[in-house]
Amino acid sequence: MTTPDPFAAFESERTVIKPKPRTPANAPAASAAPAPFFPATDPTPVADLGELGLLNPLVSAAGKLLVLIGKLRNLVQPPNVPALRASTAEAVNQFDQNARRAGVGNESVLAARYVLCTALDEAVANTPWGVQAGWNKQSLLVQFHNETWGGEKVFQLLAKLAQDVPTHRQLLELIYSVLALGFEGRYRVVDNGRAQLDSVRQRLADLIAKDRPAVEPELSPHWRGQGAGTVRLRESLPLWVFAAGFALLLALAWFGLRLTLNYRSDTTYSALSSLRVPNIQIAPPAAPAKTPRLARFLEPEIKQGLVTVTDEADRSVVRLRGDSFFGSGSADPMAQSLPVLRRIGQALAEVKGEVLITGHSDNQPIRSLRYPSNWHLSAARADAVKGALSTLVDPARMRSDGKADAEPVAPNDSPANRARNRRVEVVLLTEPERLASAPPAAAAAAPATPSPATGASK
């Protein structure tokens, strides 16, 4: 059974081409030897490719000529052509000797030399200076094989060798090396030659690699750095990063839900606050106190407009203006307000009774992480005042609460009115005083039923 010939598309005949070596008919005299093209002090010497241990002996012996093919294709300035021809011919002779010394058969050496001479001649012919130098008249192929052009026979030889790859593997690898360096031969002058040549080169590569172990396509098998490659995210990050990220997501979710809940609760709270029960007067309003409890003691602060004081029969109300005691959106008393709070604490310490501290705000909503709603801000301000008074007043007497904008003292229709509504009230609850001039019935009815404000604070 015969193996199908993958190169039958460009094969013209089934004959084995055996290039014939010859000596030049008119060899020049040895007296005028030109300067060598490969000087001994070449700053970029060609490495011995055979030392790599990766190529076959035939390719190793042709290493210097293969490098020269690549150099000639990029040589723009015309060199010393006689010296180039002599040095190249010497390199071809050296290849012949090295290949035979490596044990390569005679037919393979001759065929390889034919391929190399053809590729070298083509490389020179494709340079800007190759034609003017007259290289084609004394080409390497003429000198060694007495032929003028081998671009057709190289591919005929390739077609024949491809029928028995194991036997001719070394020569096929050499031909592939020449093709990889840009040799075109007959495909340079045919239509769509570049595409056909690419197909031939790929099929030759597949034949050579068919019975060999797979080779990494990278030039260096160890080009990857230490630890390179695809690493999963969960393997590259420590566990605490995932825990911190999860905690952050929970915190953001909690904050969002809290804002949503406070927004809805504010709406409900405002609706409840808008409900008004008919004001039915059960008892007469509380009469003013006979003797001012706190107004006289806080008279300097009243004159400065920092506080207002109302002394009634059953209570005394000290109203603190929020803008004078707290910064915008803050529940921390300002430094200049601490002496006033100390004076209020001294006044409360002199009078018995429970103390109710309530914080109030305007109707402008607030949304922050610390104070999600006006209720939170008003309650925090009430707690801050309670804390400031605790140094002078027994904490057991005091309670604090937040009212938000549920109990305005003025409509929230102007900046001035909204400033009045931002306040903290300190209410001192005492036993109702009995007026000597009051009728007995009124005196008896007053303590029996506490006022609505007094009842709510208990």
TORKOL-4160 file (C-alpha; in steps of 0.2 Angstrom, whole numbers, padded with zeros to 4 digits, m for minus):
458
<pt num="1" X="0000" Y="0000" Z="0000"/>
<pt num="2" X="0007" Y="0017" Z="m0005"/>
<pt num="3" X="0007" Y="0032" Z="0005"/>
<pt num="4" X="m0003" Y="0047" Z="m0003"/>
<pt num="5" X="0009" Y="0061" Z="m0008"/>
<pt num="6" X="0004" Y="0077" Z="0000"/>
<pt num="7" X="0014" Y="0087" Z="m0012"/>
<pt num="8" X="0007" Y="0080" Z="m0028"/>
<pt num="9" X="0000" Y="0097" Z="m0032"/>
<pt num="10" X="0017" Y="0104" Z="m0037"/>
<pt num="11" X="0026" Y="0088" Z="m0042"/>
<pt num="12" X="0030" Y="0088" Z="m0061"/>
<pt num="13" X="0038" Y="0071" Z="m0062"/>
<pt num="14" X="0042" Y="0055" Z="m0052"/>
<pt num="15" X="0061" Y="0055" Z="m0054"/>
<pt num="16" X="0074" Y="0057" Z="m0041"/>
<pt num="17" X="0084" Y="0073" Z="m0043"/>
<pt num="18" X="0102" Y="0070" Z="m0040"/>
<pt num="19" X="0112" Y="0086" Z="m0041"/>
<pt num="20" X="0129" Y="0084" Z="m0050"/>
<pt num="21" X="0144" Y="0092" Z="m0041"/>
<pt num="22" X="0156" Y="0100" Z="m0053"/>
<pt num="23" X="0172" Y="0111" Z="m0052"/>
<pt num="24" X="0170" Y="0128" Z="m0060"/>
<pt num="25" X="0176" Y="0128" Z="m0079"/>
<pt num="26" X="0186" Y="0144" Z="m0077"/>
<pt num="27" X="0192" Y="0144" Z="m0059"/>
<pt num="28" X="0201" Y="0160" Z="m0054"/>
<pt num="29" X="0219" Y="0159" Z="m0050"/>
<pt num="30" X="0223" Y="0157" Z="m0031"/>
<pt num="31" X="0236" Y="0171" Z="m0031"/>
<pt num="32" X="0223" Y="0185" Z="m0029"/>
<pt num="33" X="0212" Y="0179" Z="m0015"/>
<pt num="34" X="0199" Y="0192" Z="m0010"/>
<pt num="35" X="0196" Y="0197" Z="0008"/>
<pt num="36" X="0185" Y="0185" Z="0018"/>
<pt num="37" X="0167" Y="0190" Z="0020"/>
<pt num="38" X="0166" Y="0182" Z="0038"/>
<pt num="39" X="0180" Y="0190" Z="0047"/>
<pt num="40" X="0188" Y="0182" Z="0062"/>
<pt num="41" X="0183" Y="0197" Z="0073"/>
<pt num="42" X="0165" Y="0197" Z="0069"/>
<pt num="43" X="0157" Y="0207" Z="0083"/>
<pt num="44" X="0141" Y="0196" Z="0081"/>
<pt num="45" X="0148" Y="0178" Z="0078"/>
<pt num="46" X="0136" Y="0165" Z="0073"/>
<pt num="47" X="0134" Y="0152" Z="0086"/>
<pt num="48" X="0136" Y="0134" Z="0083"/>
<pt num="49" X="0118" Y="0128" Z="0081"/>
<pt num="50" X="0123" Y="0110" Z="0084"/>
<pt num="51" X="0127" Y="0114" Z="0102"/>
<pt num="52" X="0109" Y="0117" Z="0106"/>
<pt num="53" X="0106" Y="0098" Z="0105"/>
<pt num="54" X="0089" Y="0102" Z="0097"/>
<pt num="55" X="0092" Y="0100" Z="0078"/>
<pt num="56" X="0098" Y="0085" Z="0067"/>
<pt num="57" X="0116" Y="0084" Z="0061"/>
<pt num="58" X="0112" Y="0090" Z="0044"/>
<pt num="59" X="0104" Y="0106" Z="0050"/>
<pt num="60" X="0118" Y="0109" Z="0063"/>
<pt num="61" X="0131" Y="0108" Z="0049"/>
<pt num="62" X="0121" Y="0121" Z="0039"/>
<pt num="63" X="0119" Y="0133" Z="0054"/>
<pt num="64" X="0131" Y="0146" Z="0047"/>
<pt num="65" X="0123" Y="0146" Z="0030"/>
<pt num="66" X="0105" Y="0147" Z="0037"/>
<pt num="67" X="0110" Y="0162" Z="0047"/>
<pt num="68" X="0118" Y="0170" Z="0031"/>
<pt num="69" X="0102" Y="0168" Z="0021"/>
<pt num="70" X="0093" Y="0178" Z="0034"/>
<pt num="71" X="0107" Y="0192" Z="0034"/>
<pt num="72" X="0107" Y="0193" Z="0015"/>
<pt num="73" X="0089" Y="0196" Z="0014"/>
<pt num="74" X="0091" Y="0212" Z="0025"/>
<pt num="75" X="0107" Y="0218" Z="0017"/>
<pt num="76" X="0103" Y="0234" Z="0008"/>
<pt num="77" X="0120" Y="0241" Z="0005"/>
<pt num="78" X="0131" Y="0232" Z="m0008"/>
<pt num="79" X="0145" Y="0222" Z="0000"/>
<pt num="80" X="0162" Y="0216" Z="m0007"/>
<pt num="81" X="0154" Y="0204" Z="m0019"/>
<pt num="82" X="0169" Y="0194" Z="m0024"/>
<pt num="83" X="0173" Y="0192" Z="m0005"/>
<pt num="84" X="0155" Y="0187" Z="m0002"/>
<pt num="85" X="0155" Y="0174" Z="m0016"/>
<pt num="86" X="0172" Y="0167" Z="m0010"/>
<pt num="87" X="0167" Y="0166" Z="0008"/>
<pt num="88" X="0150" Y="0159" Z="0004"/>
<pt num="89" X="0158" Y="0146" Z="m0007"/>
<pt num="90" X="0170" Y="0142" Z="0007"/>
<pt num="91" X="0156" Y="0140" Z="0020"/>
<pt num="92" X="0147" Y="0128" Z="0008"/>
<pt num="93" X="0162" Y="0117" Z="0007"/>
<pt num="94" X="0163" Y="0117" Z="0026"/>
<pt num="95" X="0145" Y="0112" Z="0027"/>
<pt num="96" X="0149" Y="0098" Z="0015"/>
<pt num="97" X="0163" Y="0092" Z="0026"/>
<pt num="98" X="0154" Y="0094" Z="0042"/>
<pt num="99" X="0139" Y="0084" Z="0036"/>
<pt num="100" X="0149" Y="0070" Z="0030"/>
<pt num="101" X="0159" Y="0070" Z="0046"/>
<pt num="102" X="0143" Y="0069" Z="0055"/>
<pt num="103" X="0138" Y="0053" Z="0046"/>
<pt num="104" X="0125" Y="0060" Z="0034"/>
<pt num="105" X="0124" Y="0050" Z="0018"/>
<pt num="106" X="0131" Y="0056" Z="0001"/>
<pt num="107" X="0114" Y="0058" Z="m0008"/>
<pt num="108" X="0107" Y="0068" Z="0007"/>
<pt num="109" X="0123" Y="0079" Z="0008"/>
<pt num="110" X="0122" Y="0083" Z="m0011"/>
<pt num="111" X="0103" Y="0087" Z="m0010"/>
<pt num="112" X="0105" Y="0098" Z="0005"/>
<pt num="113" X="0119" Y="0107" Z="m0004"/>
<pt num="114" X="0108" Y="0110" Z="m0019"/>
<pt num="115" X="0094" Y="0117" Z="m0008"/>
<pt num="116" X="0106" Y="0128" Z="0001"/>
<pt num="117" X="0114" Y="0135" Z="m0015"/>
<pt num="118" X="0097" Y="0138" Z="m0022"/>
<pt num="119" X="0091" Y="0148" Z="m0007"/>
<pt num="120" X="0107" Y="0158" Z="m0006"/>
<pt num="121" X="0106" Y="0163" Z="m0024"/>
<pt num="122" X="0088" Y="0168" Z="m0022"/>
<pt num="123" X="0092" Y="0178" Z="m0006"/>
<pt num="124" X="0106" Y="0188" Z="m0016"/>
<pt num="125" X="0095" Y="0190" Z="m0031"/>
<pt num="126" X="0081" Y="0198" Z="m0021"/>
<pt num="127" X="0092" Y="0212" Z="m0014"/>
<pt num="128" X="0093" Y="0229" Z="m0023"/>
<pt num="129" X="0112" Y="0226" Z="m0027"/>
<pt num="130" X="0110" Y="0207" Z="m0032"/>
<pt num="131" X="0107" Y="0210" Z="m0051"/>
<pt num="132" X="0119" Y="0224" Z="m0054"/>
<pt num="133" X="0133" Y="0213" Z="m0046"/>
<pt num="134" X="0131" Y="0200" Z="m0059"/>
<pt num="135" X="0129" Y="0186" Z="m0046"/>
<pt num="136" X="0118" Y="0176" Z="m0057"/>
<pt num="137" X="0132" Y="0174" Z="m0069"/>
<pt num="138" X="0143" Y="0165" Z="m0056"/>
<pt num="139" X="0130" Y="0159" Z="m0044"/>
<pt num="140" X="0133" Y="0146" Z="m0031"/>
<pt num="141" X="0121" Y="0134" Z="m0040"/>
<pt num="142" X="0132" Y="0136" Z="m0056"/>
<pt num="143" X="0148" Y="0134" Z="m0046"/>
<pt num="144" X="0143" Y="0118" Z="m0037"/>
<pt num="145" X="0130" Y="0110" Z="m0048"/>
<pt num="146" X="0131" Y="0118" Z="m0065"/>
<pt num="147" X="0113" Y="0124" Z="m0065"/>
<pt num="148" X="0107" Y="0141" Z="m0066"/>
<pt num="149" X="0090" Y="0140" Z="m0057"/>
<pt num="150" X="0084" Y="0127" Z="m0044"/>
<pt num="151" X="0067" Y="0135" Z="m0039"/>
<pt num="152" X="0057" Y="0121" Z="m0048"/>
<pt num="153" X="0068" Y="0106" Z="m0043"/>
<pt num="154" X="0069" Y="0110" Z="m0025"/>
<pt num="155" X="0050" Y="0107" Z="m0024"/>
<pt num="156" X="0051" Y="0092" Z="m0035"/>
<pt num="157" X="0064" Y="0085" Z="m0023"/>
<pt num="158" X="0052" Y="0089" Z="m0008"/>
<pt num="159" X="0038" Y="0080" Z="m0016"/>
<pt num="160" X="0049" Y="0064" Z="m0018"/>
<pt num="161" X="0056" Y="0065" Z="0000"/>
<pt num="162" X="0039" Y="0067" Z="0008"/>
<pt num="163" X="0034" Y="0050" Z="0002"/>
<pt num="164" X="0046" Y="0042" Z="0015"/>
<pt num="165" X="0047" Y="0054" Z="0030"/>
<pt num="166" X="0056" Y="0043" Z="0042"/>
<pt num="167" X="0070" Y="0040" Z="0030"/>
<pt num="168" X="0072" Y="0058" Z="0024"/>
<pt num="169" X="0067" Y="0067" Z="0040"/>
<pt num="170" X="0084" Y="0076" Z="0042"/>
<pt num="171" X="0083" Y="0083" Z="0024"/>
<pt num="172" X="0065" Y="0088" Z="0026"/>
<pt num="173" X="0069" Y="0098" Z="0041"/>
<pt num="174" X="0083" Y="0107" Z="0032"/>
<pt num="175" X="0071" Y="0111" Z="0018"/>
<pt num="176" X="0058" Y="0117" Z="0031"/>
<pt num="177" X="0071" Y="0128" Z="0039"/>
<pt num="178" X="0075" Y="0136" Z="0022"/>
<pt num="179" X="0056" Y="0139" Z="0018"/>
<pt num="180" X="0054" Y="0147" Z="0035"/>
<pt num="181" X="0068" Y="0159" Z="0031"/>
<pt num="182" X="0058" Y="0165" Z="0016"/>
<pt num="183" X="0063" Y="0154" Z="0001"/>
<pt num="184" X="0050" Y="0155" Z="m0012"/>
<pt num="185" X="0057" Y="0146" Z="m0028"/>
<pt num="186" X="0044" Y="0144" Z="m0041"/>
<pt num="187" X="0030" Y="0151" Z="m0031"/>
<pt num="188" X="0038" Y="0168" Z="m0032"/>
<pt num="189" X="0032" Y="0169" Z="m0051"/>
<pt num="190" X="0015" Y="0160" Z="m0050"/>
<pt num="191" X="m0002" Y="0167" Z="m0046"/>
<pt num="192" X="m0007" Y="0166" Z="m0028"/>
<pt num="193" X="0010" Y="0160" Z="m0025"/>
<pt num="194" X="0011" Y="0166" Z="m0007"/>
<pt num="195" X="m0004" Y="0157" Z="m0001"/>
<pt num="196" X="0001" Y="0141" Z="m0010"/>
<pt num="197" X="0018" Y="0142" Z="m0002"/>
<pt num="198" X="0011" Y="0144" Z="0015"/>
<pt num="199" X="0000" Y="0129" Z="0012"/>
<pt num="200" X="0016" Y="0119" Z="0007"/>
<pt num="201" X="0026" Y="0125" Z="0022"/>
<pt num="202" X="0012" Y="0120" Z="0034"/>
<pt num="203" X="0009" Y="0103" Z="0027"/>
<pt num="204" X="0028" Y="0100" Z="0028"/>
<pt num="205" X="0028" Y="0105" Z="0046"/>
<pt num="206" X="0013" Y="0093" Z="0050"/>
<pt num="207" X="0023" Y="0079" Z="0042"/>
<pt num="208" X="0039" Y="0082" Z="0051"/>
<pt num="209" X="0030" Y="0084" Z="0068"/>
<pt num="210" X="0018" Y="0069" Z="0065"/>
<pt num="211" X="0029" Y="0056" Z="0073"/>
<pt num="212" X="0038" Y="0067" Z="0085"/>
<pt num="213" X="0032" Y="0072" Z="0103"/>
<pt num="214" X="0022" Y="0088" Z="0105"/>
<pt num="215" X="0033" Y="0104" Z="0106"/>
<pt num="216" X="0028" Y="0119" Z="0116"/>
<pt num="217" X="0025" Y="0134" Z="0103"/>
<pt num="218" X="0034" Y="0146" Z="0115"/>
<pt num="219" X="0052" Y="0151" Z="0110"/>
<pt num="220" X="0057" Y="0148" Z="0129"/>
<pt num="221" X="0049" Y="0134" Z="0138"/>
<pt num="222" X="0051" Y="0143" Z="0155"/>
<pt num="223" X="0046" Y="0161" Z="0150"/>
<pt num="224" X="0032" Y="0161" Z="0163"/>
<pt num="225" X="0037" Y="0169" Z="0179"/>
<pt num="226" X="0035" Y="0161" Z="0196"/>
<pt num="227" X="0017" Y="0158" Z="0201"/>
<pt num="228" X="0011" Y="0165" Z="0184"/>
<pt num="229" X="m0005" Y="0158" Z="0176"/>
<pt num="230" X="m0023" Y="0159" Z="0180"/>
<pt num="231" X="m0026" Y="0160" Z="0198"/>
<pt num="232" X="m0044" Y="0159" Z="0205"/>
<pt num="233" X="m0049" Y="0175" Z="0215"/>
<pt num="234" X="m0054" Y="0165" Z="0230"/>
<pt num="235" X="m0036" Y="0157" Z="0230"/>
<pt num="236" X="m0027" Y="0173" Z="0228"/>
<pt num="237" X="m0036" Y="0183" Z="0242"/>
<pt num="238" X="m0035" Y="0179" Z="0260"/>
<pt num="239" X="m0051" Y="0174" Z="0269"/>
<pt num="240" X="m0052" Y="0190" Z="0279"/>
<pt num="241" X="m0055" Y="0200" Z="0263"/>
<pt num="242" X="m0070" Y="0191" Z="0259"/>
<pt num="243" X="m0077" Y="0193" Z="0277"/>
<pt num="244" X="m0074" Y="0211" Z="0276"/>
<pt num="245" X="m0082" Y="0213" Z="0260"/>
<pt num="246" X="m0097" Y="0203" Z="0266"/>
<pt num="247" X="m0098" Y="0214" Z="0282"/>
<pt num="248" X="m0097" Y="0229" Z="0271"/>
<pt num="249" X="m0112" Y="0223" Z="0260"/>
<pt num="250" X="m0122" Y="0219" Z="0276"/>
<pt num="251" X="m0118" Y="0237" Z="0283"/>
<pt num="252" X="m0124" Y="0245" Z="0267"/>
<pt num="253" X="m0139" Y="0235" Z="0266"/>
<pt num="254" X="m0143" Y="0239" Z="0285"/>
<pt num="255" X="m0140" Y="0258" Z="0281"/>
<pt num="256" X="m0152" Y="0257" Z="0266"/>
<pt num="257" X="m0165" Y="0248" Z="0275"/>
<pt num="258" X="m0164" Y="0260" Z="0290"/>
<pt num="259" X="m0166" Y="0275" Z="0279"/>
<pt num="260" X="m0181" Y="0267" Z="0270"/>
<pt num="261" X="m0189" Y="0263" Z="0287"/>
<pt num="262" X="m0186" Y="0280" Z="0294"/>
<pt num="263" X="m0193" Y="0288" Z="0279"/>
<pt num="264" X="m0209" Y="0278" Z="0280"/>
<pt num="265" X="m0209" Y="0281" Z="0299"/>
<pt num="266" X="m0208" Y="0300" Z="0297"/>
<pt num="267" X="m0223" Y="0299" Z="0285"/>
<pt num="268" X="m0233" Y="0289" Z="0298"/>
<pt num="269" X="m0227" Y="0300" Z="0312"/>
<pt num="270" X="m0232" Y="0316" Z="0303"/>
<pt num="271" X="m0249" Y="0309" Z="0299"/>
<pt num="272" X="m0252" Y="0305" Z="0318"/>
<pt num="273" X="m0245" Y="0322" Z="0323"/>
<pt num="274" X="m0258" Y="0330" Z="0312"/>
<pt num="275" X="m0272" Y="0322" Z="0321"/>
<pt num="276" X="m0280" Y="0335" Z="0332"/>
<pt num="277" X="m0292" Y="0330" Z="0347"/>
<pt num="278" X="m0305" Y="0343" Z="0351"/>
<pt num="279" X="m0298" Y="0355" Z="0364"/>
<pt num="280" X="m0310" Y="0352" Z="0379"/>
<pt num="281" X="m0306" Y="0363" Z="0394"/>
<pt num="282" X="m0308" Y="0352" Z="0409"/>
<pt num="283" X="m0300" Y="0363" Z="0422"/>
<pt num="284" X="m0296" Y="0382" Z="0421"/>
<pt num="285" X="m0278" Y="0385" Z="0414"/>
<pt num="286" X="m0264" Y="0385" Z="0427"/>
<pt num="287" X="m0261" Y="0402" Z="0435"/>
<pt num="288" X="m0244" Y="0410" Z="0435"/>
<pt num="289" X="m0233" Y="0406" Z="0450"/>
<pt num="290" X="m0234" Y="0418" Z="0464"/>
<pt num="291" X="m0215" Y="0419" Z="0465"/>
<pt num="292" X="m0204" Y="0416" Z="0450"/>
<pt num="293" X="m0194" Y="0400" Z="0453"/>
<pt num="294" X="m0181" Y="0401" Z="0438"/>
<pt num="295" X="m0184" Y="0417" Z="0429"/>
<pt num="296" X="m0176" Y="0428" Z="0442"/>
<pt num="297" X="m0161" Y="0417" Z="0443"/>
<pt num="298" X="m0159" Y="0416" Z="0424"/>
<pt num="299" X="m0163" Y="0434" Z="0421"/>
<pt num="300" X="m0146" Y="0438" Z="0413"/>
<pt num="301" X="m0148" Y="0424" Z="0400"/>
<pt num="302" X="m0166" Y="0429" Z="0397"/>
<pt num="303" X="m0160" Y="0447" Z="0393"/>
<pt num="304" X="m0147" Y="0440" Z="0381"/>
<pt num="305" X="m0160" Y="0431" Z="0371"/>
<pt num="306" X="m0153" Y="0414" Z="0374"/>
<pt num="307" X="m0167" Y="0407" Z="0384"/>
<pt num="308" X="m0185" Y="0410" Z="0388"/>
<pt num="309" X="m0193" Y="0406" Z="0405"/>
<pt num="310" X="m0211" Y="0403" Z="0410"/>
<pt num="311" X="m0215" Y="0400" Z="0428"/>
<pt num="312" X="m0233" Y="0393" Z="0430"/>
<pt num="313" X="m0241" Y="0387" Z="0445"/>
<pt num="314" X="m0237" Y="0368" Z="0442"/>
<pt num="315" X="m0221" Y="0370" Z="0432"/>
<pt num="316" X="m0207" Y="0380" Z="0425"/>
<pt num="317" X="m0202" Y="0379" Z="0407"/>
<pt num="318" X="m0185" Y="0385" Z="0401"/>
<pt num="319" X="m0184" Y="0385" Z="0382"/>
<pt num="320" X="m0167" Y="0384" Z="0374"/>
<pt num="321" X="m0165" Y="0391" Z="0356"/>
<pt num="322" X="m0157" Y="0377" Z="0346"/>
<pt num="323" X="m0146" Y="0387" Z="0335"/>
<pt num="324" X="m0138" Y="0396" Z="0350"/>
<pt num="325" X="m0133" Y="0379" Z="0358"/>
<pt num="326" X="m0130" Y="0367" Z="0343"/>
<pt num="327" X="m0123" Y="0367" Z="0326"/>
<pt num="328" X="m0133" Y="0363" Z="0311"/>
<pt num="329" X="m0137" Y="0344" Z="0311"/>
<pt num="330" X="m0127" Y="0341" Z="0327"/>
<pt num="331" X="m0132" Y="0336" Z="0344"/>
<pt num="332" X="m0115" Y="0341" Z="0353"/>
<pt num="333" X="m0117" Y="0357" Z="0363"/>
<pt num="334" X="m0106" Y="0372" Z="0357"/>
<pt num="335" X="m0093" Y="0378" Z="0369"/>
<pt num="336" X="m0101" Y="0395" Z="0372"/>
<pt num="337" X="m0117" Y="0386" Z="0378"/>
<pt num="338" X="m0110" Y="0376" Z="0392"/>
<pt num="339" X="m0110" Y="0391" Z="0405"/>
<pt num="340" X="m0128" Y="0393" Z="0401"/>
<pt num="341" X="m0132" Y="0375" Z="0404"/>
<pt num="342" X="m0122" Y="0376" Z="0420"/>
<pt num="343" X="m0133" Y="0391" Z="0426"/>
<pt num="344" X="m0149" Y="0381" Z="0422"/>
<pt num="345" X="m0142" Y="0366" Z="0432"/>
<pt num="346" X="m0139" Y="0377" Z="0447"/>
<pt num="347" X="m0156" Y="0384" Z="0446"/>
<pt num="348" X="m0164" Y="0367" Z="0445"/>
<pt num="349" X="m0154" Y="0360" Z="0459"/>
<pt num="350" X="m0162" Y="0373" Z="0471"/>
<pt num="351" X="m0180" Y="0368" Z="0467"/>
<pt num="352" X="m0188" Y="0351" Z="0470"/>
<pt num="353" X="m0197" Y="0342" Z="0457"/>
<pt num="354" X="m0195" Y="0331" Z="0441"/>
<pt num="355" X="m0187" Y="0338" Z="0426"/>
<pt num="356" X="m0193" Y="0333" Z="0408"/>
<pt num="357" X="m0181" Y="0338" Z="0394"/>
<pt num="358" X="m0188" Y="0337" Z="0376"/>
<pt num="359" X="m0180" Y="0341" Z="0360"/>
<pt num="360" X="m0189" Y="0348" Z="0345"/>
<pt num="361" X="m0185" Y="0352" Z="0327"/>
<pt num="362" X="m0192" Y="0360" Z="0311"/>
<pt num="363" X="m0200" Y="0350" Z="0297"/>
<pt num="364" X="m0185" Y="0350" Z="0286"/>
<pt num="365" X="m0180" Y="0331" Z="0284"/>
<pt num="366" X="m0163" Y="0325" Z="0289"/>
<pt num="367" X="m0154" Y="0310" Z="0282"/>
<pt num="368" X="m0138" Y="0305" Z="0289"/>
<pt num="369" X="m0129" Y="0289" Z="0295"/>
<pt num="370" X="m0129" Y="0296" Z="0313"/>
<pt num="371" X="m0146" Y="0304" Z="0313"/>
<pt num="372" X="m0158" Y="0295" Z="0300"/>
<pt num="373" X="m0173" Y="0307" Z="0305"/>
<pt num="374" X="m0177" Y="0322" Z="0314"/>
<pt num="375" X="m0184" Y="0312" Z="0329"/>
<pt num="376" X="m0166" Y="0304" Z="0331"/>
<pt num="377" X="m0158" Y="0322" Z="0331"/>
<pt num="378" X="m0171" Y="0329" Z="0343"/>
<pt num="379" X="m0169" Y="0315" Z="0355"/>
<pt num="380" X="m0150" Y="0316" Z="0354"/>
<pt num="381" X="m0150" Y="0334" Z="0358"/>
<pt num="382" X="m0162" Y="0331" Z="0373"/>
<pt num="383" X="m0150" Y="0318" Z="0379"/>
<pt num="384" X="m0135" Y="0330" Z="0377"/>
<pt num="385" X="m0144" Y="0343" Z="0388"/>
<pt num="386" X="m0148" Y="0330" Z="0401"/>
<pt num="387" X="m0129" Y="0325" Z="0401"/>
<pt num="388" X="m0124" Y="0343" Z="0404"/>
<pt num="389" X="m0136" Y="0345" Z="0418"/>
<pt num="390" X="m0131" Y="0329" Z="0427"/>
<pt num="391" X="m0116" Y="0336" Z="0435"/>
<pt num="392" X="m0128" Y="0347" Z="0446"/>
<pt num="393" X="m0145" Y="0339" Z="0445"/>
<pt num="394" X="m0148" Y="0321" Z="0451"/>
<pt num="395" X="m0150" Y="0311" Z="0435"/>
<pt num="396" X="m0164" Y="0301" Z="0444"/>
<pt num="397" X="m0175" Y="0317" Z="0443"/>
<pt num="398" X="m0173" Y="0319" Z="0424"/>
<pt num="399" X="m0180" Y="0311" Z="0409"/>
<pt num="400" X="m0177" Y="0315" Z="0391"/>
<pt num="401" X="m0187" Y="0313" Z="0375"/>
<pt num="402" X="m0187" Y="0318" Z="0356"/>
<pt num="403" X="m0203" Y="0326" Z="0348"/>
<pt num="404" X="m0196" Y="0330" Z="0331"/>
<pt num="405" X="m0208" Y="0342" Z="0322"/>
<pt num="406" X="m0224" Y="0336" Z="0331"/>
<pt num="407" X="m0226" Y="0351" Z="0343"/>
<pt num="408" X="m0221" Y="0367" Z="0333"/>
<pt num="409" X="m0223" Y="0384" Z="0342"/>
<pt num="410" X="m0224" Y="0393" Z="0325"/>
<pt num="411" X="m0228" Y="0388" Z="0307"/>
<pt num="412" X="m0214" Y="0381" Z="0297"/>
<pt num="413" X="m0216" Y="0393" Z="0283"/>
<pt num="414" X="m0201" Y="0404" Z="0285"/>
<pt num="415" X="m0183" Y="0403" Z="0291"/>
<pt num="416" X="m0187" Y="0413" Z="0307"/>
<pt num="417" X="m0201" Y="0402" Z="0312"/>
<pt num="418" X="m0191" Y="0386" Z="0308"/>
<pt num="419" X="m0177" Y="0393" Z="0319"/>
<pt num="420" X="m0190" Y="0395" Z="0334"/>
<pt num="421" X="m0196" Y="0377" Z="0332"/>
<pt num="422" X="m0178" Y="0371" Z="0333"/>
<pt num="423" X="m0177" Y="0371" Z="0352"/>
<pt num="424" X="m0175" Y="0361" Z="0368"/>
<pt num="425" X="m0187" Y="0363" Z="0382"/>
<pt num="426" X="m0182" Y="0360" Z="0401"/>
<pt num="427" X="m0198" Y="0358" Z="0411"/>
<pt num="428" X="m0198" Y="0358" Z="0430"/>
<pt num="429" X="m0213" Y="0349" Z="0437"/>
<pt num="430" X="m0219" Y="0355" Z="0454"/>
<pt num="431" X="m0234" Y="0353" Z="0466"/>
<pt num="432" X="m0247" Y="0365" Z="0460"/>
<pt num="433" X="m0248" Y="0381" Z="0471"/>
<pt num="434" X="m0265" Y="0385" Z="0479"/>
<pt num="435" X="m0269" Y="0403" Z="0477"/>
<pt num="436" X="m0276" Y="0411" Z="0493"/>
<pt num="437" X="m0288" Y="0422" Z="0483"/>
<pt num="438" X="m0295" Y="0407" Z="0473"/>
<pt num="439" X="m0313" Y="0401" Z="0476"/>
<pt num="440" X="m0314" Y="0385" Z="0486"/>
<pt num="441" X="m0322" Y="0376" Z="0472"/>
<pt num="442" X="m0308" Y="0381" Z="0460"/>
<pt num="443" X="m0295" Y="0377" Z="0473"/>
<pt num="444" X="m0302" Y="0360" Z="0475"/>
<pt num="445" X="m0305" Y="0356" Z="0456"/>
<pt num="446" X="m0287" Y="0361" Z="0451"/>
<pt num="447" X="m0277" Y="0347" Z="0459"/>
<pt num="448" X="m0291" Y="0334" Z="0456"/>
<pt num="449" X="m0288" Y="0333" Z="0437"/>
<pt num="450" X="m0270" Y="0337" Z="0431"/>
<pt num="451" X="m0269" Y="0347" Z="0415"/>
<pt num="452" X="m0266" Y="0337" Z="0399"/>
<pt num="453" X="m0247" Y="0343" Z="0398"/>
<pt num="454" X="m0244" Y="0337" Z="0416"/>
<pt num="455" X="m0253" Y="0321" Z="0413"/>
<pt num="456" X="m0242" Y="0317" Z="0397"/>
<pt num="457" X="m0226" Y="0320" Z="0406"/>
<pt num="458" X="m0229" Y="0308" Z="0420"/>
